[in-house]
Amino acid sequence: MKAIETTATINDLGQLTLDTPLDPTQPRRVRVIVLIPEDENPDPDDTPTEVVLEGIRQGLHEAFTGQTIPLAQLWDGIDAD
């Protein structure tokens, strides 16, 4: 069994609308687990999945294209005091 995590919105009829479409290989029935936050106010420190994925894509692109900083230079200019 393959697991796919995505986000969705529940409308007033109780139907789910996925934020991004799934890429199924063929039509089939699936099992769905819905996790509903108990608090209506989202955690301001919880980064949206789309933002996290974009950061990962950008980091991989920079790594593959050689846009990196040598490890020895990472702490240059930072005072430990």
N, C-alpha and C positions, 0 to 999 in steps of 0.2 A: 504494500500500500504506500502511495506517495502522499506526502503532506505539503500543502501550499498555504502559506500565511499571507493574507491580504487584509485590507480594511473595507468596510462597507457602511452603509447607512440604512437604518430601519425606518420605513415610512409609517404613516398612521394606520395602514392596513396590516402592518406586521411583515411586510415584504422587504427583502434585502436587495439593495442596489450596490454592486461592487464598485469600488473606486477605480479599479483598473480591470480590464477583461482578463480572463484566464485563457491559457493557450492549450486547450485540450487536444489530444490526439484523435479522439473520436467521441461522438455523443455517448454519454453514459450517466448512470445515477451516481451520486456522490454522497458521502456523509459530511454533515456540516456541524461544527461546534461553534457556538456563538458565545463570546465572552463580553458581558455588559458591565462596564464600570459601575460600582455602587455609588460613586460620587459623580454628580453631574458636571462638576468643574474639573476639566482635565488638568493634569499635573503640568505646570509651566516648564518643568525641567525635562519633560518627556518629549524627545525630539521625534517629529513625524517620520515614519518609515521612508517616505519619498526623499526627505532631506538627507537621511542617513545613506540611502542608496546612491544619491547623487554625489555625496562626498566620497564614497568608496569608488565610484566610477572615475571621478576626477583624480583621486590618488593613484589608481591603477594606470590611468592615461599618463600622468606625470612620470610614474616609475618606468613605464614602457618607452617613453620618449626621452628619457634621460634628464628630465627636469627635476633633479634631486639636489640636495645639499649634503656634502660629506658630513658624516657623523661627528667628526672632530670640530666642525664649525657650528654645530647646533647651539652650543652654550656661549658662543662669542658675544660679548656685549651685555651679558646678563650678570648683574651683581648678586652674590650670594649673601650680602649683608642685610 
